[in-house]
Structures are given as C-alpha cells and as structure tokens.
Amino acid sequence: MNLGRTSLAALLTLMLACPGLTAKTILVPFDTFLVEPNTAEATQAAGWAAAWSGTKALMRGRNPKDALAEKFFNALHAIDQHREQTSRPAVYWKGKKAPEYIYKSLLGILTAQQILEEVRAKIRAHHDLSDKAAIENLAEIAFDPKINAQVMELNPDAWEFIEKLSELGYRVCIIDNYNGESAAALREKYPKLTKFEMVVSGDVRQVKSPEFYRAVFEKLKINKADYIAIETHEGYAQSLKAFDPQAKIVVCTHQEHAKRNVSQAQKEFKKKYGIKT
C-alpha cells in the first residue's frame, strides 16, 4: 500500500485549514495504513506451498493474496467449527467476520505460542483441509510475532504524513486491532515507532468497539472535544460513534488501494464538514 504524497498533503491541508476540524490529537490506524506486508518477505515466509496455491488462484483470475487470506480464514473457521462461538464485536476482512482464533490473537487471550500449537494440531488433524502446508505457513505469519514483524514494513508516505502532523504540533496516537506481542516486535524492528503513543487491542483486551475506544481514551487521556480519527472500516467508525456521538471521523474503506482511501477521505471531509478541495 503506497499512500501518494500529493494526496496525503491534500488531506493534511484539509485537516489544518478548516476551523471546524481544529484538534490537538489525531488517531491513526496501524494495519493497512502505517504498516503493510512486504510482498517479497511474505512470499518467502509463506513458502512454496502457499506460492503454488496463490498461483492456482491467479490462473483462475483471482487476486492471489485475497485467495490465500480467504483460504486461511476458511481453514480457521473449519478447525474451530465445533467450539461454541462467543459473541464479539466484528473484526472485518473483506466485509466478513474474522475467525475465533483471530479474536484470540487480537485480544491476547492466548499467547502466540499457545495459538500456534493449537492451530497446527487442529490443521494436521482435520481430514477435509487441503493445502495444509500452506495454511500452517500462513498461520505462522499471522500469529508468530517475529515472523509477522519480518513480513511487515512501514509505509514511508504514511510515516511522513504523521511526522508532519507531529511537527505542526499535533499529538498523533496510533490505535488499532493488533496483537500486542506482534506490535511490540514491530516497535523493536522500527524503534522510531516509539516516538508516538500506541495502543492496540492486545493492550486493552478489547477489539474495536465502544468499549475499546473507552479504554483507549482513558489510557491515553484523550479529550473528546479535541481529536480526529481515521478509520479503515465503516463498522469501526460506527463503534467510535457509539462511544462518542460527536466524533470527527475520516473513513477509508479501500484497504488495498491507498489513493482511493485518500480520495474517499477528501469526499467525506467535503460532505461532513463543508470543505471544498
């Protein structure tokens, strides 16, 4: 995901130019905004089995990355289908609710090692799963903090964006659904991340929901009258609105298309705040 510098500058200008948007704190997402998978690293970590599975998807006219993610999510649903599902706030991927093991990872209910051991054992024991080697490799990328940090990289344009905000006197806070161990591994990989305050779901044992925002706002001491939030899904925006009906939110829903994200944000600013670009 590459956030165009011109578009980011335009978005920043909108934020700073409109009196109605005066705020001291900007809340930015982590995944699909500040960090994104490095395709080469992810391909290497996924191994030949996943690469072959992705190639087959490409031959059928599908996006290999989407096909592999869908295969992985379907496998996680399959290995946990007999377990009683707990009602949880929705975590989204392509408009679908994430499997239970994703929630456990995001919430820190189990350690990364515990999740990996359970998932590996269930994958190997399941008789109806195909491409088991690929699914196991994908599980390591998803749940092993070191491997996750290895395949993820900072988006330089988004980083420049938040640094500029900081230079202009804004308090930038990074908040998102993310495993706490994996977030710590990424802060170790990129020490400059520690420049900004960061709270993820694993830190507060809540995924994005009114309760998540309540916990984050209390932890970071955010003034409700004094912030703008950038969200990557309308469902998350609704959760923030449920917590704070007066929330100022820029919603970016095209997770794989950064330029569309920024364009959508500009339209939302114009529609909600009367800003003309």
N, C-alpha and C positions, 0 to 999 in steps of 0.2 A: 504494500500500500504506500503510495507516494503522494503526500499532500503537496499540491502545487504551491510554490512560494507566492505567486501573484494572488491566488485565491485566498491563501492564508492572510496575506497582508490586507486584502479587502475585508475579510471577516474581522480582523483586528481593528481596522479603521472604523467599521460599523460599531463595534463594541465601545470604542473610545469616543466616537463623535456624537452619539445620541445621549442627551441628558437623561432620558428615561432609563438608560441602561447603566447609569453610574453604579459601580460596585467596586468593592475592595478585594473581593475573593472570586476567583474563577475556579470552578470544579471541572476537571478534565478526566475523561476515561483513560484507562491504561491499555487494555487489549484492543486491537484494531484501530488504535489511534496513536499512542506513544510507542507501543511495541507491536511487532508483526513477525510472522515466521520468515526466516531466511530460506528461500526455496531450496538452495543447494544443500544447506545443512539439514533441513527437514528431510529431503530425499535420501541423503546418506544415512540419517538416523532411522528412517523408515525401512531401509533395506530393500533387497531385490524383490522380495515377495510383494511388498506394497507397491513398488515401482511397476511390477508386472500387472498388478490389479488396476493401477491407475492407467496403464497403457491400454488395457482392455476397455476401460471406461471411455478413454479418448477415441478408440476405434468405434465405439457406439455413439459418438457425438456428444459425450458428456464432459463436463469440466472434471479432470482427474482429482483435483483437490477436494471438490464438493463430493464426488463419488466416494472417495476414501473416508471422508468425515462421516458421510451417511452410513457407510458400511460399519464403521467403528461404533457410531451411536446405536445402530440397529443391533449390533452384537452385544453392547452393554445392556440394552433393553432385554434382549433374549436371555442372557445369563442371569438376570435378576427378575424374571417374569413371575416367579412363584413367591417372591417376597412381598409382603404387604406394603404397598406404597404409602408413604406419608405425604399428606397434603402440604405442599410447599409453594412459595411464590415462584412464578415462572422464570426460568432462565432460558433464554432463547438462542436457537441456532436455526437460521433459515425459517423462522416462524414456528418451529417445533419446540416442544418442551424437552429439556435435556434429561438424559437418563439419571437414575438414582445415584450411581457412582460419581457422576459429575458433581451432584449436590454435596455428596460426602467429601469430595476433594475441596470444593469451594468453601465449605463450612469448617473444614478441619476436624470433622467428626472422627475420622481415622487418619493415621499418619500416611504419608506417601507410600512407605514400605508396606504397611498393612493393606492398603488398597491394591497395590501391585500384586501382592501374594494372593489375595482373594481373587482378583480378576484373572490372573494367569491360570490358577487352578480351575476356575469355572470355564474358561475358554477351552482348556485342554479336555475337560470332562464333558463338554457339550457335544452331542452327536450330530447336530444339524448345522453347525457353523462351517462355512468354507473359508479358505484363506486364513487359517488360524495363525500362521507365522506373521502375516501382515498385520493382523489385529493385535497380536501381542506387541509388535514393534510400535504400533500406534499408541497402545496403552502406555508404553514407556515414555513416549514423547509427551503424552497428556499428563501423566501422574508422577514421573520421576523428576524432581526439581532440577537436578543437574542437567539432564538431557533436555528438559524444557527450556532452561536458560541457554543451553548450547544452540538450540534451533531458533530462538527468538532474538530479534535485534531491534535497536532503537530506530525509529523513523526520524531521520535528520531534519526534515522540514517541520514536523510537529514539534520536535525538540526546540528548533529555532523559534517557533511560534510562542511556546510557553516561556522561553528565556526572555523574549522581547516583552512579554507581559510583565515578567518579573522586573525587568529593567525600568519599566514605566511605573513601577510602584504597586503592582497588583500582587496579591497573595495567591499563588497557584497551589491548589491541592489536588492530588491525584487520588481518585476514588473509583473502585470498580469491583466487579465479581472476579476474584482471582485467588488461587490457593496461596496461603500465607508462606509456606515453605518455598514455593516457586518464585513468589515475589521477592523474598529475601535473597534467593540465588541470583535473581536478575539485578538486584541492588548491589550485590557483591561483584557481578560481572561489569556493571556500569556504575561505579561509585558516585558519578555526578547526579544520579537519581536521588541521592540522599539530600541534595540541595532543596528538594521540595517535600513538603509533608505528604504522606501517603497512607491511606487506609484502604485495605481490601477486605473482602468478605471473610477471609480466614482470620482476620484480626478481631472482628466483632461477632463472629459466629452467626452472621446473617447474610443472606444473599439480597440483592437489590429488592427492596420492599419498603413500605413506610417505616418498619422497624429498623431496617438497615440505615436509612437516612437519619432517623432519630439518633441512633447510636453514633453515626459518623459526625453529625452536627454537634453532639455533646462532647465527643472525644476531641474534635478539632476546634470547639468553641466558635462555630460559625454563626454569624448574625443573620437571621432570616431575611432581614431587610437589606442585605448588603452583599449579594452574590449573584452570579450567573452560572448555570450548569450546562455542560454539553453532554448529551446522552446519545447512545448508539441504537436505541430502540424505543419506539413509542410506548411500549409496556413499561419500560423503566421510567420514562417521563411521567406516566400516569401514577406510578408508585411515589415519585417525588411530589407530584401534585397532591396526592392523598395525604402526605405528611405536611406539605406547605402549599396550600391552595394559591398563594401569590407567587409561587416560584417562577423565576425567569429562566426559560429553558430553550436551548438550541438543540433540535432533534436531527440527528444524522443517521439514516437507516440503511444507507448503501455501504455496508461494511467492507465490501471488496472493491469499492470504487470511490477513492478519496475525493476526486474532483466533483463527483456527484454529491458527496457529503457536504462539501463546502457550498456548492450551488444551492442545495436544499436549505442549508443554514441561512444563506442570504435571503432566500424567499421567505423563510419563517420570520426573520428579523423584520422584513418589509411588511409582512402580513400582520404580525402581532404588535410591532412597535412603530409602524409607520415610517420605517427607514427606507429611503429610495437609493438604489445603487446605480 
